[in-house]
Amino acid sequence: MPQYFADIKEKEFFLLDEEAHHAATVARHKEGDEIRVFDGTGRQYEGRIDKIQKNFVRGTLLRPCQVRRVPLEITLCFVPNSRTGLEDVLDKCTQLGVSFFQPISSARSEYDILKKWEDKQERWKQIMLGACKQCNTPFLPQILPPAPFEKVVTDKKIPSLIAYEAEQTHTLVWGLEQIGHPEHVRLFIGPAGGWTEEEISLAAAHHIPAVTLGVNILRAETACITAVAKLL
């Protein structure tokens, strides 16, 4: 059953603009058809379309869906290397179940994440929405404002791990044991050139264990996807 991002009220749902266009024009749904709707916060229902107008669809909520949650909340702190690389991470890691994306800048950053930041957010939201629809999850991740590594790493509110290509022994499983198997973990993935020794030392000074993702050195985007998949 197709899934659409909706404004969900007590007994009704509303599809607006692109979602309404997709349901009525692209998918050619008719009044009386049943679809699945979600609002990004975890609410997901099967519903019936009652009214179709231009850029507007109204329907009735029929029954809640059984929602499965990921076993671990993840805030992915990653250094974007390119526009396409960033979008690939948003897509694949939304499908896997990341809860928050935290773009960061580091000493070896190659991509200016701050350039036209506000203009990019709608496109990124659409990428994540598409991923939610693809994997039938009702949870839309949140993209946090970009911040320097030095600032994010000092925040001790969430237990953290940092993937480091020079680490050869300590695995993600070991890392989770060191930080007490929390319900929410923050995972740091570096840029294409890797973390500097100073950045790893700063992480260690704030009690963030360095872990390996395997024998081979991975591309930054592959490292994000691999680490999230291993954790979940």
C-alpha positions in Angstrom: 0.0 0.0 0.0 1.5 3.4 -1.0 2.5 5.8 1.8 2.1 9.6 1.8 3.3 12.4 4.1 0.2 14.0 5.6 -1.2 16.5 8.0 -2.9 14.2 10.5 -5.7 15.4 12.6 -7.9 13.6 15.1 -10.0 11.6 12.6 -8.9 13.1 9.2 -5.8 13.5 7.1 -4.8 16.1 4.5 -2.4 15.8 1.6 -1.1 19.1 0.3 0.8 20.4 -2.7 3.3 17.8 -4.0 1.9 14.9 -1.9 -1.6 15.7 -3.2 -0.3 15.9 -6.8 1.5 12.6 -6.5 -1.5 10.8 -5.0 -4.1 12.2 -7.4 -2.2 12.8 -10.6 0.8 10.5 -10.6 -0.6 7.5 -8.7 -4.1 8.2 -10.0 -5.9 7.5 -6.8 -9.6 8.1 -6.7 -12.1 9.0 -4.0 -12.8 5.9 -2.0 -9.2 4.5 -2.4 -7.4 3.4 0.7 -3.8 4.6 1.3 -1.3 4.7 4.1 -0.4 8.1 5.6 2.3 9.2 8.1 3.3 12.5 9.7 7.1 11.9 10.3 6.7 11.7 14.1 5.9 8.0 14.2 2.1 8.2 13.6 1.0 6.0 10.7 -2.5 5.1 9.6 -4.4 3.4 6.9 -7.0 5.9 5.5 -9.6 6.4 2.9 -9.6 9.3 0.4 -12.8 11.2 0.6 -12.2 14.4 -1.5 -9.7 15.2 -4.2 -9.1 18.8 -5.4 -6.2 20.6 -7.0 -3.2 20.3 -4.7 -5.5 19.0 -1.9 -6.6 15.6 -0.8 -8.8 15.0 2.3 -9.5 11.6 3.9 -10.7 9.7 6.9 -8.3 7.8 9.2 -9.5 4.2 9.3 -7.0 2.3 11.6 -3.5 2.8 13.1 -0.6 0.8 11.7 1.6 -1.3 13.8 4.8 0.7 14.0 8.3 -0.9 14.5 11.0 1.2 16.1 14.7 0.9 15.6 16.5 -0.6 18.6 18.9 2.4 18.9 18.5 6.2 18.3 21.5 7.4 16.3 22.7 11.0 15.7 25.0 10.7 12.8 27.7 13.4 13.0 29.4 13.4 9.6 31.6 15.6 7.4 30.0 16.1 4.0 32.4 15.7 1.1 30.1 16.8 -1.7 26.5 17.6 -2.5 25.8 14.2 -4.0 27.7 12.4 -1.2 25.6 14.2 1.4 22.4 13.4 -0.3 23.4 9.7 -0.6 24.0 9.6 3.1 20.7 11.2 3.9 18.9 8.8 1.6 20.5 5.5 2.7 20.8 6.3 6.4 17.2 7.4 6.6 16.3 4.0 5.2 18.4 2.4 7.8 16.8 4.4 10.7 19.0 7.3 11.7 17.1 9.7 14.0 19.2 12.9 13.6 21.8 14.1 11.1 24.4 16.5 12.4 26.6 17.9 9.5 30.0 19.0 10.9 33.1 20.7 9.6 36.5 19.5 10.4 40.2 20.4 9.6 40.0 18.4 6.3 36.6 19.5 5.2 36.2 19.8 1.4 32.6 20.9 1.1 31.1 24.1 2.4 28.0 22.9 4.1 27.0 26.4 5.2 26.8 27.8 1.7 23.1 28.5 1.0 22.2 26.2 3.9 18.6 27.5 4.2 18.0 27.0 0.5 19.0 23.3 0.6 16.8 22.1 3.5 13.6 21.6 1.5 15.4 19.4 -1.1 17.0 17.4 1.7 13.6 17.0 3.4 12.2 15.6 0.1 15.1 13.1 -0.1 14.4 11.9 3.4 10.7 11.7 2.7 11.3 9.6 -0.4 13.4 7.3 1.7 10.7 7.0 4.4 8.2 6.1 1.7 10.6 3.5 0.2 11.1 1.6 3.4 7.7 2.3 5.0 9.0 4.0 8.1 6.8 6.8 9.7 9.9 8.5 11.3 11.3 11.4 9.5 14.8 12.3 10.7 15.8 15.8 11.7 18.8 17.6 10.2 20.5 19.7 12.9 22.3 23.0 12.0 25.9 22.5 10.8 28.6 23.0 13.5 32.4 22.7 13.9 33.7 19.4 15.1 35.4 21.2 18.1 32.0 22.4 19.3 30.0 19.2 18.8 32.6 16.9 20.3 32.5 18.8 23.6 28.8 18.2 24.1 28.5 15.3 26.6 24.7 15.0 26.7 24.8 12.0 24.4 27.3 9.1 24.6 29.5 9.1 21.6 31.8 6.9 19.4 34.2 8.1 16.7 35.2 5.9 13.7 38.9 6.1 13.0 40.8 4.4 10.2 44.0 4.0 12.2 42.1 2.1 14.9 42.7 -1.7 14.3 41.3 -3.5 17.4 38.3 -1.8 19.0 35.1 -2.6 17.2 31.7 -0.9 17.4 30.5 -3.6 19.7 33.4 -2.9 22.0 32.6 0.8 21.8 29.0 0.3 22.8 30.2 -1.7 25.8 32.5 1.1 26.8 29.7 3.7 26.8 27.2 1.5 28.6 24.9 0.4 25.7 22.8 3.7 25.7 19.4 4.1 24.0 20.8 7.0 22.0 24.3 7.2 20.6 26.1 9.9 18.7 28.4 8.5 15.9 31.2 10.6 14.4 32.4 9.9 10.8 35.2 11.9 9.3 35.9 13.4 5.9 37.6 11.9 2.9 41.0 12.8 4.3 40.3 11.3 7.7 40.5 12.9 11.1 43.6 14.7 12.2 45.6 13.4 15.2 44.5 16.6 17.1 40.8 15.8 16.5 41.2 12.2 17.7 43.0 13.5 20.8 40.2 16.0 21.4 37.7 13.2 21.2 39.7 11.0 23.6 39.9 14.0 26.0 36.1 14.0 26.1 36.0 10.2 26.7 34.8 9.3 23.2 36.2 5.9 22.2 37.7 5.4 18.8 36.5 2.4 16.9 37.3 0.5 13.7 34.7 -0.3 10.9 36.7 -3.2 9.5 39.9 -4.1 7.8 39.5 -1.8 4.7 39.5 2.0 4.7 36.1 3.0 3.4 34.9 6.0 1.5 33.3 8.6 3.9 29.8 7.9 2.6 30.3 4.2 2.7 31.6 4.5 6.3 28.4 6.4 7.3 26.1 3.7 5.9 28.3 0.8 7.1 28.5 2.1 10.7 24.8 2.8 11.0 23.9 -0.6 9.6 26.3 -2.3 12.1 24.9 -0.4 15.0 21.3 -1.2 14.1 
